[in-house]
Amino acid sequence: MPEMTCVEIAQPGGPEMLRPTRRLVPTPGAGEALIRVAAAGINRPDVIQRQGLYPPPPGASDIPGLEAAGTVVAVGPGVTSPQPGDRVCALLTGGGYAEYCVAASALCLPIPEGLDMVQGAALPETFFTVWHNVFERGALKPGETLLAHGGTSGIGTTAIQLAKAFGARVLTTAGSAAKCRACLDLGADLAIDYRERDFVDAVLEATAKRGVDVILDMVGGDYLPRNLKCLAADGRHVSIAFLRGPKAEVNFMPVMLKRLTLTGSTLRPQPVAEKARMANALAEKVWPLLAQGEVAPVIHSTFPLGDAAEAHRLMESGAHVGKIILTV
């Protein structure tokens, strides 16, 4: 069996626990494709997995990496698309930090015309997440207003662009004047420096006290009760991560009075069939926008595969704007 280089988590801990090693090239099973990886995206769940707080779901690779782009080299039984030679980007349950990975064929999307492998690797995790949470769970409609926290994260830069592309008004938060400028450059209507101003006051002022229709929140903790103050009647609050912890004390009176919806999701454990449905929607509604250049992944920096630890240090520093990518 041929071998490949990959990056494994030696044991739970800091970035130094990411270590290059040699393993057997995986074999695609029924409904799977084997991809020769050209680039792999780094995401916050990779950091949490490395810390020992987010184990891979049953049957998934223990190698980190939830998205990759590359060339299909083989397919398992029952796969008609993609085919060997196709350039794809894929949503993974793990295994992206490697020279080869397997992906469900239904979660392999063609790299949009005009985009390279690095840009392709920046798409799956953030675009699936934003599509499902902002447009499906949050049901954002043209003419409505979105508040996206963490505007310069991979999720944030994607949410700003997609919400604008589909006709919404976008407010966002970020942690410096430079990051706020980056959000405005991407199309945000208002970027609030949360270190300088209370975002609740800023949102209510910007909406003439009406509030926003949808909030995409990856902060959690004490942001939750503050977010509820920012929601308009019939507003939707969507939780996707908890940088400040998963628990909060909430007064449910405004939930009832304003008829609010509190929802959220995680992408990785969802069934392949559900993620395939999202993939089909993205291919139909979002991939054309990428091919036309109306929306584009924001790449902060790239690192060679062997420097995954340095890439994780950058992600944890919070200094990046957009995506961090490993190149193979």
N, C-alpha and C positions, 0 to 999 in steps of 0.2 A: 504493500500500500504506500502511495506517495505521501510525503510529509509536507507540512507548511509551517510558516512562522505565524504565531498569533501572540496576543497579549492576554495573560491570565491574571486573576486576582490571587496572589500567593496566600494571603490570609486577610481577614477584615482589618482595615486601617487606613492610613493616609495614602497619598498618591504614590509613594515609594513602593507600595504593595502591588502596583501594576508592573508586571515583569514579562519581557519577551520570552517565549519558549517555543518548542517544536511539538507539533501534534499531527496526527493523521488527518489528511484531507477528508472532510465528511462526505458521505454518500447520500445523494438525494433519494428520498422515499417517494411513495405514491403522492402525487399532487405537489411535488416539490421541484425546485430548480437549484442547481449548483452554480454559484456565481464566482468568477474570478474577480476579487474585489480590487477596485482602483482607488476608492475613497470611502471613508466611513464617518458618519456624524457622531459627535459627542453630545450627550444630553444629561440633564440633571439626574434622571434616574440611574445613569451609569455611576455617578458619584455616590448616590445613596446605596446602590448595590455594593460598591467597593467598600463602603463603611460597614457592611454587614447588615444593613437595615432593609434591604429590598431583594429577597431571594428570587431567583428566576422561577417562573411557573413550572409545574411538572412537565418533563420532557424537553424543556428548552436548554440550549447550551449554557454552560456556566461562564463562557467567555462573554465579556461585556460587549455592548454595541447593538443598538436597536434600529439602525438604518445603515444601508450601504448602497453604493453604486458600482457597477462593473459590467462585465460581459458574461452572459450565460454560456457555460461550457458543457453542461449535461442536464438532462431532465429525467425525473423519475416516471414510473408507470402512470399512464392516464393523462399526461400533460400534453396539451396541443399548443398552448401559448403560455409563456414565451418559448422560443426555440434557440438552440445553440447559435451563438453569434450575435444575438440581440443585445443591445445596450439597454440596461434597465437600472432603475433604483427600486429598492425593496424595503418594506417594513418588516422588521425581524422581531422575534422574541428574545434574541441574544445571538452572539456569535460574530458581530460585525468587525471587531478588532482583530482581523485575521486576513491572510492572503486569499482564503476561500471561505464562503459561507453558504448555507442552504436557506432557502426562503420558500414559503408557500407560493406556488405559482400565481395564485389569485391576488397576491399582495406585491407582485412585481409589475411596476408600471414603466412604460417607455420613458427614457429621459427626454424631456420636451425639446423640440427642435431649437437649436441655437444655444443650448446649455451644455457645459462640459461635465465631466465626471464629478469634480469637486462640488459644483452647483447641484448636480443630481443627488449627491449624498446628503445635501442639506435639506432635502424636501420631505421625505416620508414622515418622520416622527412629528415634525411641527405642523405640516399641512394636514395630516390625518387628525391630529389633536385639535387644531383650530377649527377645521371643518365640522368635526363631530360636536365640539362643545359650544362654539359660537353660533353656528348656523342650524345644527340639528337640535341639540339640547336647549340652547339659548334662544333659538328661533328668531335670530336677528333679521329684521326686514328693512328694505330700502326706506330711508327717511327716519329711521330710529337712531338712537344714540348708544354707542358702546363705550364703556370704561374698561380699558385693558391695563391692568397693573403690570409692572415690569416691561415697559415698552421697548427696551433695547435688548431683551432676551431673544433667543431664537423664536419662541412662541410669540412674544410681543411684536417683533418686527413683521412676522407673518400676519398676526391678527390685524395690525394697523392697515397693512396693504390690502388684505382680502376684504375687510369691512368697508374700506373706501371704494374698492372696485365694485362692490355690490350695493353701493349707494347709501351707506350709513355715515353718520357723523361720528368721529372718534376722539375721545379724550383718553389720555394715558398718563401714567406716573413713571418717573425715573429719578435716579439719585444724584444728578448733577446737572449744571447748566449745559454742559457739552452733550450729555445724553439726551436732554430735552430737545436740543437742536437737532440731534439725529432723528428723533421721533417726528419732529415737524418736517424734516426733509423727506421722510417716508410718506408724508401725507396726513399725519395727525392734525386735527383742528386745534387741539390744545394739549400741551405737555406740561405737567405739574411737577416741579421739583419737590418731592416729599420731604426733603431735608430742610427746605426753606418755608414751606407753606403747608397747612393742614389741607389734605386733599378733599376732605368733606366740604369745607368752606368753598374751595375753588370750584368743585363740581356743581354745587348748588348755585353759586354765582353765575357760572357759565351756562346754566340751564334755566335761569330765572326762577330758581327754587323748585322747578318741576322734577329734576332728577333724571337719571339715565334709564334706558330700557333694559340693557343687559350689562352685567359685570363679569369679566373673565378674571378670576382671582387665583393666583398661585402663592399667595402670602399666608392666608389663613390666620389663625391666632386672633390677636386683637383687631385685625382688619375686618373680621366678619361683622361685628356689630356696627362698625363705622361704615362698611359698605351698605348695610341695610338703610342707613340714613340717606344714602346717595341714590337709592332706587326710586323710580317713578311708580305710580300706580300700575299694577299688573307687570312689574319688572321681574326679571329673571336673574338669579345669582348662580353662577357656575363655578364650582371649585375644581381645580385640577392639580393643586399641590399645596403644601403647607410649610413654607420656609420658616414661619413663626410658630409652627406647631399645629396639631389637628384639633385642638380643643378651644372652645370659646364659650362665654356666657352670653346668651342671646335673649333679648326681650321679644317675645313672639307677638306682642300687640301690633307693632307695625306690619308684621307679616300678614296678620289677619286684616287690618284696616286697609292696607294697600294691595291686598290680594297677591302677595309676592310668591314666587316659586324659587325654592332653594334646591339645586341639583348639582351634579358633579359626575366625574367618571375617571377611570384609569383605562388606558388603552391596551397595555400589554396583555392582561389576562383575558381580554374579550375573545370570543370564539372566532376562528378564521372566517366563518361565513359572515359574521357581522362586520369584520374589518374588510372583507371582500366587497360588501355592499358600499362601504365608505369609499373604497378604491374606485369602484365604478362611478360613483358620484363625482369624485375628484377628476377622473379622466374626462368626464363629460363637461363639467362646469368650470374647473379650475385650470386643468392642463392647457386649454387653449389660451388662457390669459398669460400663462408662463411663456408659451411659444410666441405670443405677440409682444412680449416684453412689458405688458401692463403691470405685471407682478414679477418680482425677482427675489430669490433668496439672498439674504445679506450675509456675506462671509467675512468674519473678523480676521481669522488667521488659519493657517494650516500647519500641521506638524507631521513629521514622518511617523509611521506606525510605532517604531521603537521608542519614540518620545511621548508616549501616551501619558506618562506621569506628569510631564511638563504641561501638557494640554489640560489635564485635570486641575493642576495648580492654577492655571489661568482662569478656568471656569469658576473655581471656588473663590478667586479674588474678586469676581464681579466686574472686572475692568473691561470686559469685551462688549461689543455691540454686534449682535447677530450670532452667527454660528461659528463653532470651532470644529475643524475637520482634520481627520487623520488621513494621510495619503500613503498608499501601499506601493 
